[in-house]
Amino acid sequence: MSEMASMNPIGTSAEEAATERAARSAEYRAERERLAFWSDIAAQIILLRTRQGISQAELAKRIGTSYSAISRLERGQHATSGETLRRIAQALGIQIRFELRESPTYEAEREILSA
């Protein structure tokens, strides 16, 4: 198959473009890694909100904030407070569970130091 025939007619997806940019830029890669946690939270909120048929505007109303605040949160580009997450969980009738644990790297370093 020729290169032209395998190209997507609408260009690259946002994820493909982000992956390509991350490969070229250490700064972009670091920022993407820093925001990965918040991007994952955003994706989960979007999924749970849309499953219930709730718009961003309705969720904002339920938790007493603006539509734009929900939009920013769902883009995953900003850290949000635990209180905001608690209000979202209450509005969606879901449970939030945080788990804190040592990273495998830290555990390995600790084992080396104690040997």
Backbone as CSV, one residue per row, in Angstrom:
resi,resn,N_x,N_y,N_z,CA_x,CA_y,CA_z,C_x,C_y,C_z
1,MET,0.847,-1.172,0.000,0.000,0.000,0.000,0.897,1.240,0.000
2,SER,0.589,2.177,-0.831,1.410,3.382,-0.908,1.194,4.248,0.328
3,GLU,2.167,5.118,0.580,2.076,6.017,1.741,0.827,6.883,1.647
4,MET,0.517,7.352,0.460,-0.643,8.215,0.254,-1.930,7.469,0.572
5,ALA,-2.024,6.211,0.217,-3.236,5.435,0.441,-3.445,5.120,1.921
6,SER,-2.367,5.089,2.714,-2.507,4.750,4.125,-2.751,5.966,5.012
7,MET,-2.693,7.165,4.456,-2.896,8.375,5.255,-4.370,8.558,5.596
8,ASN,-4.625,9.026,6.788,-5.964,9.352,7.221,-6.380,10.635,6.495
9,PRO,-7.547,10.664,5.859,-7.938,11.841,5.078,-8.164,13.088,5.930
10,ILE,-8.373,12.923,7.222,-8.601,14.101,8.065,-7.372,14.462,8.882
11,GLY,-6.253,13.829,8.620,-5.022,14.133,9.336,-4.832,13.214,10.526
12,THR,-4.012,13.654,11.468,-3.718,12.824,12.626,-4.711,13.120,13.748
13,SER,-4.921,12.121,14.591,-5.781,12.325,15.753,-5.036,13.169,16.771
14,ALA,-5.761,13.710,17.730,-5.124,14.515,18.784,-4.114,13.678,19.551
15,GLU,-4.441,12.428,19.810,-3.529,11.561,20.552,-2.263,11.285,19.750
16,GLU,-2.420,11.040,18.445,-1.245,10.812,17.596,-0.359,12.054,17.548
17,ALA,-0.982,13.211,17.417,-0.223,14.458,17.366,0.507,14.703,18.686
18,ALA,-0.158,14.421,19.810,0.468,14.601,21.121,1.636,13.639,21.302
19,THR,1.480,12.406,20.844,2.554,11.419,20.947,3.760,11.846,20.117
20,GLU,3.505,12.347,18.912,4.590,12.826,18.062,5.299,14.019,18.697
21,ARG,4.527,14.935,19.263,5.128,16.107,19.901,5.949,15.696,21.123
22,ALA,5.437,14.737,21.899,6.161,14.252,23.076,7.490,13.623,22.673
23,ALA,7.512,12.959,21.528,8.750,12.335,21.049,9.792,13.398,20.691
24,ARG,9.331,14.562,20.280,10.244,15.638,19.865,10.660,16.563,21.000
25,SER,9.837,16.675,22.045,10.080,17.694,23.062,10.077,17.119,24.475
26,ALA,11.208,17.184,25.130,11.308,16.708,26.511,10.430,17.550,27.435
27,GLU,10.356,18.850,27.169,9.529,19.742,27.995,8.052,19.365,27.874
28,TYR,7.594,19.139,26.654,6.206,18.735,26.438,5.932,17.384,27.102
29,ARG,6.876,16.464,26.966,6.741,15.134,27.562,6.623,15.233,29.088
30,ALA,7.441,16.066,29.696,7.401,16.244,31.151,6.066,16.833,31.602
31,GLU,5.576,17.807,30.869,4.289,18.416,31.224,3.151,17.413,31.056
32,ARG,3.223,16.621,30.017,2.202,15.594,29.784,2.208,14.559,30.919
33,GLU,3.398,14.183,31.362,3.511,13.243,32.483,2.994,13.861,33.771
34,ARG,3.276,15.150,33.975,2.814,15.844,35.173,1.293,15.897,35.239
35,LEU,0.657,16.032,34.080,-0.802,16.160,34.029,-1.520,14.824,33.837
36,ALA,-0.801,13.734,33.711,-1.420,12.431,33.427,-2.465,12.058,34.473
37,PHE,-2.161,12.285,35.737,-3.110,11.967,36.810,-4.422,12.721,36.605
38,TRP,-4.321,14.033,36.326,-5.520,14.851,36.164,-6.252,14.506,34.874
39,SER,-5.538,14.101,33.853,-6.189,13.662,32.613,-6.993,12.387,32.851
40,ASP,-6.442,11.484,33.649,-7.167,10.250,33.979,-8.427,10.555,34.782
41,ILE,-8.318,11.461,35.751,-9.490,11.863,36.547,-10.537,12.469,35.620
42,ALA,-10.110,13.350,34.726,-11.025,14.011,33.796,-11.770,12.982,32.940
43,ALA,-11.041,12.009,32.421,-11.670,10.983,31.582,-12.718,10.199,32.359
44,GLN,-12.435,9.908,33.614,-13.395,9.173,34.434,-14.643,10.014,34.712
45,ILE,-14.449,11.292,34.993,-15.598,12.176,35.245,-16.463,12.284,33.990
46,ILE,-15.838,12.475,32.844,-16.587,12.568,31.585,-17.405,11.296,31.362
47,LEU,-16.776,10.149,31.533,-17.455,8.873,31.327,-18.660,8.738,32.253
48,LEU,-18.458,8.986,33.537,-19.546,8.824,34.503,-20.649,9.856,34.297
49,ARG,-20.267,11.083,33.964,-21.258,12.135,33.722,-22.103,11.819,32.493
50,THR,-21.457,11.424,31.404,-22.201,11.163,30.170,-23.046,9.895,30.258
51,ARG,-22.583,8.910,31.011,-23.401,7.706,31.213,-24.733,8.045,31.869
52,GLN,-24.713,9.077,32.699,-25.932,9.492,33.395,-26.725,10.524,32.596
53,GLY,-26.206,10.906,31.438,-26.898,11.874,30.589,-26.895,13.281,31.164
54,ILE,-25.864,13.610,31.922,-25.771,14.920,32.562,-24.811,15.793,31.758
55,SER,-25.235,16.998,31.453,-24.369,17.926,30.717,-23.377,18.579,31.666
56,GLN,-22.355,19.203,31.080,-21.407,19.956,31.891,-22.122,21.076,32.641
57,ALA,-23.069,21.728,31.968,-23.807,22.826,32.598,-24.612,22.318,33.795
58,GLU,-25.236,21.166,33.651,-26.025,20.603,34.754,-25.131,20.195,35.916
59,LEU,-23.987,19.588,35.618,-23.064,19.214,36.685,-22.578,20.467,37.414
60,ALA,-22.251,21.501,36.660,-21.816,22.757,37.268,-22.881,23.303,38.209
61,LYS,-24.117,23.280,37.773,-25.227,23.763,38.599,-25.350,22.939,39.877
62,ARG,-25.228,21.624,39.747,-25.364,20.736,40.905,-24.286,20.961,41.961
63,ILE,-23.089,21.346,41.521,-22.015,21.506,42.509,-21.735,22.970,42.839
64,GLY,-22.487,23.870,42.225,-22.343,25.285,42.552,-21.110,25.940,41.969
65,THR,-20.814,25.614,40.718,-19.678,26.247,40.044,-20.102,26.622,38.630
66,SER,-19.176,27.115,37.857,-19.492,27.536,36.495,-19.287,26.403,35.496
67,TYR,-19.955,26.532,34.372,-19.765,25.599,33.263,-18.301,25.590,32.841
68,SER,-17.678,26.779,32.785,-16.285,26.848,32.336,-15.347,26.116,33.298
69,ALA,-15.671,26.109,34.596,-14.832,25.378,35.557,-14.901,23.875,35.287
70,ILE,-16.090,23.371,34.964,-16.243,21.951,34.639,-15.512,21.646,33.335
71,SER,-15.632,22.531,32.374,-14.945,22.340,31.093,-13.437,22.265,31.287
72,ARG,-12.880,23.163,32.097,-11.433,23.143,32.366,-11.038,21.850,33.061
73,LEU,-11.820,21.447,34.049,-11.536,20.210,34.783,-11.535,19.016,33.830
74,GLU,-12.529,18.968,32.932,-12.652,17.832,32.017,-11.601,17.832,30.910
75,ARG,-10.910,18.923,30.707,-9.788,18.926,29.749,-8.562,18.274,30.367
76,GLY,-8.553,18.135,31.696,-7.444,17.466,32.370,-6.156,18.258,32.381
77,GLN,-6.253,19.553,32.184,-5.065,20.391,32.109,-4.776,21.148,33.401
78,HIS,-5.605,20.950,34.409,-5.442,21.671,35.672,-5.700,20.719,36.838
79,ALA,-4.954,20.926,37.905,-5.225,20.194,39.141,-6.502,20.775,39.744
80,THR,-7.277,19.934,40.380,-8.484,20.400,41.051,-8.419,20.009,42.514
81,SER,-9.243,20.606,43.306,-9.181,20.335,44.748,-9.942,19.060,45.106
82,GLY,-9.556,18.488,46.224,-10.275,17.332,46.752,-11.726,17.682,47.043
83,GLU,-11.970,18.907,47.490,-13.343,19.347,47.777,-14.189,19.368,46.509
84,THR,-13.630,19.850,45.418,-14.370,19.852,44.144,-14.674,18.423,43.709
85,LEU,-13.701,17.543,43.831,-13.925,16.138,43.470,-15.000,15.511,44.358
86,ARG,-14.992,15.863,45.644,-16.007,15.343,46.565,-17.399,15.809,46.146
87,ARG,-17.529,17.092,45.763,-18.835,17.617,45.334,-19.293,16.965,44.024
88,ILE,-18.365,16.717,43.118,-18.714,16.045,41.862,-19.203,14.627,42.153
89,ALA,-18.476,13.928,43.010,-18.877,12.567,43.368,-20.281,12.562,43.959
90,GLN,-20.556,13.502,44.843,-21.883,13.581,45.456,-22.949,13.878,44.394
91,ALA,-22.653,14.794,43.488,-23.607,15.158,42.441,-23.895,14.000,41.491
92,LEU,-22.889,13.155,41.263,-23.054,12.024,40.349,-23.450,10.737,41.069
93,GLY,-23.498,10.782,42.391,-23.854,9.592,43.164,-22.800,8.499,43.055
94,ILE,-21.552,8.914,43.041,-20.447,7.956,42.926,-19.552,8.062,44.157
95,GLN,-18.644,7.138,44.270,-17.707,7.106,45.383,-16.307,7.394,44.866
96,ILE,-15.568,8.180,45.627,-14.159,8.435,45.298,-13.312,7.614,46.248
97,ARG,-12.296,6.992,45.685,-11.363,6.235,46.519,-9.945,6.590,46.092
98,PHE,-9.166,7.093,47.027,-7.764,7.384,46.774,-6.934,6.311,47.441
99,GLU,-5.859,5.959,46.793,-4.964,4.961,47.364,-3.549,5.513,47.320
100,LEU,-2.924,5.558,48.475,-1.539,6.001,48.546,-0.665,4.782,48.805
101,ARG,0.353,4.614,47.976,1.262,3.487,48.171,2.634,3.881,47.662
102,GLU,3.620,3.185,48.162,4.975,3.468,47.733,5.166,2.994,46.299
103,SER,5.956,3.744,45.565,6.231,3.354,44.188,7.203,2.185,44.194
104,PRO,7.183,1.356,43.159,8.137,0.245,43.077,9.591,0.717,43.150
105,THR,9.884,1.882,42.574,11.244,2.421,42.604,11.667,2.713,44.033
106,TYR,10.771,3.350,44.806,11.084,3.681,46.190,11.291,2.408,47.006
107,GLU,10.435,1.415,46.794,10.572,0.151,47.534,11.912,-0.524,47.211
108,ALA,12.311,-0.521,45.947,13.587,-1.130,45.557,14.762,-0.378,46.175
109,GLU,14.701,0.958,46.170,15.770,1.752,46.782,15.856,1.469,48.275
110,ARG,14.725,1.359,48.928,14.708,1.100,50.362,15.318,-0.267,50.678
111,GLU,15.026,-1.254,49.828,15.595,-2.595,50.041,17.112,-2.579,49.879
112,ILE,17.599,-1.829,48.902,19.041,-1.723,48.676,19.714,-1.067,49.870
113,LEU,19.120,0.003,50.387,19.706,0.736,51.512,19.694,-0.076,52.804
114,SER,18.700,-0.950,52.956,18.608,-1.719,54.202,19.451,-2.994,54.138
115,ALA,19.998,-3.313,52.984,20.800,-4.550,52.845,22.175,-4.396,53.419
